[in-house]
Amino acid sequence: MEIIFFYSVIISLIAGNFSAFIAKEKNRNHLGWFFLGFFFSIIALIALIAVPKLSNKEIKEADGKNLKPIVIYLILNGGIVILLIIFSLTGVLNSTSIDNRTETLSNPSSSVDLNNMNAINDLEEKVKQNPQDYVSLLELAHLKNDSGLLEAAISDYKKYLIKFPENADARVDMGVCYFNLKDYTNAIKEMESAVKTVPDHQIAHLNLGVVNLSAGNIEKSKEWLKKAYDLNPTNEVGLKAEQLLKNH
């Protein structure tokens, strides 16, 4: 959405400047036509092409009645450009989501989303053509996980983890699949393995708290949630762990 807004402003600026240029050639008020071009784009351009050029006599009659628009026009263009630069630098127009695929748990879900089937089929064909393409294999596992194809996702995660057993994130995501299948034993097993590989994996600690809570291991759940909170009490994961500790 932000990208669409950014390009819409750019297109409006181009239309406004072009309208102002044509208006100047026709001895019209190019500041006024800049605004019309900026807000109405092609409609203003068509209207401007249709209007006649002012004669020298009409220009002299209007001379002095209107403020010189060029300074305001330049300031306006410069101001809009500066605002766009500021928005871009501060992240207003940019996506700032962090590329952290590892999931945190809430409630088990087994619903299947078939909207991703074309992408899944394409990735499966890609992996079939090149079994060593582990990047696509992991992406396929994630997509199946997201689509609710949990058993198939687990199968792909296992293939990936044979090659990269130290990838704690992938192991946690496989644990999420087990959790959503309500296979709490294997979920705990995989997530504990991830913690052994990466002892400060906060999401794994939080998820272990959630899985143990769902499995009825209340005290064990509190231990993992406390560890998750202690790793970073101020970020989103730490705050979620704190909330769960308070509620249980």
C-alpha positions as CSV (number, residue, x, y, z in Angstrom):
1,M,0.0,0.0,0.0
2,E,2.8,2.4,0.9
3,I,4.5,1.7,-2.5
4,I,1.3,2.4,-4.4
5,F,1.0,5.7,-2.5
6,F,4.6,6.6,-3.3
7,Y,4.2,6.0,-7.0
8,S,0.8,7.8,-7.1
9,V,2.5,10.9,-5.7
10,I,5.3,10.6,-8.3
11,I,2.8,10.3,-11.1
12,S,0.8,13.2,-9.8
13,L,4.0,15.3,-9.7
14,I,4.8,14.5,-13.3
15,A,1.2,15.3,-14.4
16,G,1.3,18.5,-12.4
17,N,4.6,19.6,-13.9
18,F,3.6,18.7,-17.4
19,S,0.3,20.6,-17.0
20,A,2.3,23.7,-15.7
21,F,4.6,23.5,-18.7
22,I,1.7,23.4,-21.2
23,A,-0.1,26.2,-19.3
24,K,3.0,28.4,-19.5
25,E,3.2,27.8,-23.3
26,K,-0.4,28.9,-23.6
27,N,0.1,31.9,-21.4
28,R,-2.1,30.4,-18.7
29,N,-1.5,30.4,-14.9
30,H,0.9,27.5,-14.6
31,L,0.6,27.4,-10.8
32,G,-3.1,26.9,-11.0
33,W,-2.8,24.3,-13.7
34,F,0.0,22.5,-11.7
35,F,-2.6,21.9,-8.9
36,L,-5.2,20.8,-11.4
37,G,-2.7,18.4,-13.1
38,F,-1.5,17.1,-9.7
39,F,-5.0,16.2,-8.5
40,F,-6.8,15.4,-11.7
41,S,-3.9,14.0,-13.9
42,I,-5.1,13.1,-17.4
43,I,-8.4,14.9,-17.1
44,A,-6.6,18.2,-16.4
45,L,-4.2,17.6,-19.3
46,I,-7.1,17.0,-21.7
47,A,-8.9,20.1,-20.5
48,L,-5.7,22.1,-20.8
49,I,-5.1,21.0,-24.4
50,A,-8.6,22.0,-25.3
51,V,-8.4,25.6,-23.9
52,P,-7.1,28.3,-26.3
53,K,-3.9,30.2,-25.9
54,L,-4.3,33.6,-24.3
55,S,-3.6,36.6,-26.6
56,N,-1.0,39.2,-25.8
57,K,-3.8,41.7,-25.1
58,E,-5.4,39.3,-22.5
59,I,-2.0,38.8,-20.9
60,K,-1.4,42.6,-20.5
61,E,-4.9,43.0,-19.0
62,A,-4.1,40.3,-16.5
63,D,-0.6,41.5,-15.8
64,G,0.0,42.6,-12.2
65,K,-3.3,41.2,-11.0
66,N,-1.8,37.8,-10.2
67,L,1.1,37.0,-8.0
68,K,4.2,35.6,-9.7
69,P,3.6,31.8,-9.3
70,I,7.1,30.5,-10.2
71,V,8.5,30.8,-6.6
72,I,5.5,29.2,-5.0
73,Y,5.5,26.5,-7.7
74,L,9.2,25.6,-7.1
75,I,8.8,25.6,-3.3
76,L,5.7,23.3,-3.6
77,N,7.6,20.8,-5.8
78,G,10.6,20.9,-3.5
79,G,8.5,20.5,-0.4
80,I,6.7,17.5,-1.8
81,V,10.0,15.9,-2.8
82,I,11.6,16.6,0.6
83,L,8.5,15.1,2.4
84,L,8.8,11.9,0.2
85,I,12.5,11.6,1.1
86,I,11.8,12.1,4.8
87,F,8.9,9.5,4.7
88,S,11.2,7.0,3.0
89,L,14.1,7.5,5.4
90,T,11.8,7.2,8.5
91,G,10.2,4.1,7.1
92,V,6.7,5.6,6.6
93,L,6.7,4.4,3.0
94,N,8.7,1.3,3.5
95,S,7.9,-2.2,4.7
96,T,9.8,-2.7,7.9
97,S,8.8,-6.2,8.8
98,I,11.7,-8.3,10.2
99,D,12.5,-11.5,8.2
100,N,12.0,-13.8,11.1
101,R,10.1,-16.9,9.9
102,T,10.1,-18.8,13.2
103,E,6.6,-19.0,14.5
104,T,5.2,-18.3,17.9
105,L,2.3,-20.4,19.1
106,S,-1.3,-19.5,20.1
107,N,-4.0,-22.1,19.6
108,P,-3.7,-25.3,17.6
109,S,-5.2,-25.0,14.1
110,S,-5.7,-27.7,11.5
111,S,-7.5,-25.8,8.8
112,V,-6.1,-26.1,5.2
113,D,-5.6,-23.1,3.0
114,L,-5.7,-24.2,-0.7
115,N,-4.9,-20.7,-2.0
116,N,-1.2,-21.5,-2.1
117,M,-1.5,-24.8,-4.1
118,N,-0.1,-23.3,-7.3
119,A,2.9,-22.0,-5.5
120,I,3.3,-25.3,-3.7
121,N,3.1,-27.3,-7.0
122,D,5.7,-25.0,-8.6
123,L,8.1,-25.4,-5.6
124,E,7.6,-29.2,-5.6
125,E,8.5,-29.3,-9.3
126,K,11.5,-27.1,-8.7
127,V,12.8,-29.3,-5.9
128,K,12.1,-32.4,-8.0
129,Q,14.2,-31.0,-10.8
130,N,17.0,-30.1,-8.4
131,P,16.9,-32.1,-5.1
132,Q,19.9,-30.1,-3.9
133,D,17.9,-26.9,-3.9
134,Y,17.5,-26.7,-0.1
135,V,16.4,-23.1,-0.2
136,S,13.3,-24.0,-2.2
137,L,12.8,-27.1,0.0
138,L,12.7,-25.0,3.1
139,E,10.4,-22.5,1.4
140,L,8.1,-25.4,0.4
141,A,8.0,-26.6,4.0
142,H,7.1,-23.2,5.3
143,L,4.4,-22.8,2.6
144,K,2.8,-26.1,3.4
145,N,3.0,-25.2,7.1
146,D,1.2,-21.9,6.5
147,S,-1.4,-23.7,4.3
148,G,-2.3,-26.3,7.0
149,L,-0.7,-29.2,5.1
150,L,1.1,-30.1,8.3
151,E,2.2,-33.7,7.7
152,A,3.6,-32.8,4.3
153,A,5.4,-29.8,5.9
154,I,6.9,-32.1,8.5
155,S,8.2,-34.4,5.8
156,D,9.9,-31.5,4.0
157,Y,11.4,-30.1,7.2
158,K,12.9,-33.5,8.0
159,K,14.5,-33.7,4.6
160,Y,15.9,-30.2,5.1
161,L,17.1,-30.9,8.7
162,I,19.0,-34.0,7.5
163,K,21.2,-31.6,5.6
164,F,21.2,-28.8,8.0
165,P,20.5,-30.3,11.5
166,E,21.8,-27.1,13.3
167,N,19.1,-24.9,11.8
168,A,17.1,-24.2,15.0
169,D,14.5,-22.0,13.3
170,A,13.5,-24.8,10.9
171,R,13.3,-27.3,13.8
172,V,11.1,-24.9,15.8
173,D,8.8,-24.5,12.8
174,M,8.6,-28.3,12.5
175,G,7.7,-28.3,16.2
176,V,4.9,-25.9,15.4
177,C,3.5,-28.4,12.9
178,Y,3.5,-31.1,15.6
179,F,1.8,-28.7,18.0
180,N,-1.0,-27.9,15.5
181,L,-1.5,-31.7,15.1
182,K,-1.7,-31.8,18.9
183,D,1.4,-34.1,18.9
184,Y,2.8,-32.4,22.0
185,T,5.5,-35.0,22.6
186,N,7.2,-34.5,19.3
187,A,6.6,-30.8,19.4
188,I,8.5,-30.6,22.8
189,K,11.2,-32.9,21.5
190,E,12.0,-30.8,18.4
191,M,11.9,-27.5,20.3
192,E,14.1,-28.7,23.1
193,S,16.5,-29.9,20.4
194,A,16.5,-26.4,18.9
195,V,17.2,-24.9,22.4
196,K,20.2,-27.2,22.8
197,T,21.5,-25.9,19.4
198,V,20.8,-22.3,20.2
199,P,20.5,-21.8,24.0
200,D,19.2,-18.2,23.7
201,H,16.5,-19.0,21.1
202,Q,13.7,-16.9,22.7
203,I,10.9,-18.0,20.5
204,A,11.7,-21.7,21.1
205,H,11.6,-21.0,24.9
206,L,8.2,-19.3,24.5
207,N,6.8,-22.1,22.3
208,L,7.9,-24.7,24.8
209,G,6.0,-22.8,27.4
210,V,2.9,-22.9,25.2
211,V,3.2,-26.5,24.2
212,N,3.8,-27.7,27.8
213,L,0.8,-25.6,28.9
214,S,-1.4,-27.3,26.3
215,A,-0.1,-30.6,27.3
216,G,-1.0,-29.9,31.0
217,N,2.5,-29.6,32.2
218,I,1.8,-26.4,34.1
219,E,5.0,-26.1,36.2
220,K,7.2,-27.0,33.2
221,S,5.4,-24.4,31.2
222,K,6.1,-21.7,33.7
223,E,9.8,-22.6,33.7
224,W,10.1,-22.2,29.9
225,L,8.0,-19.0,29.9
226,K,10.2,-17.5,32.7
227,K,13.3,-18.3,30.7
228,A,11.7,-16.7,27.6
229,Y,10.9,-13.6,29.5
230,D,14.4,-13.4,31.1
231,L,16.1,-13.6,27.6
232,N,14.5,-10.3,26.7
233,P,11.7,-8.9,28.8
234,T,11.0,-5.9,26.6
235,N,10.5,-7.3,23.1
236,E,7.2,-8.8,21.8
237,V,8.2,-12.3,22.7
238,G,9.2,-11.4,26.2
239,L,6.0,-9.4,26.8
240,K,3.9,-12.4,25.5
241,A,5.7,-14.7,27.9
242,E,5.1,-12.3,30.8
243,Q,1.4,-12.1,29.9
244,L,1.1,-15.9,29.8
245,L,2.8,-16.2,33.2
246,K,0.4,-13.7,34.7
247,N,-2.6,-15.6,33.2
248,H,-1.5,-19.0,34.4
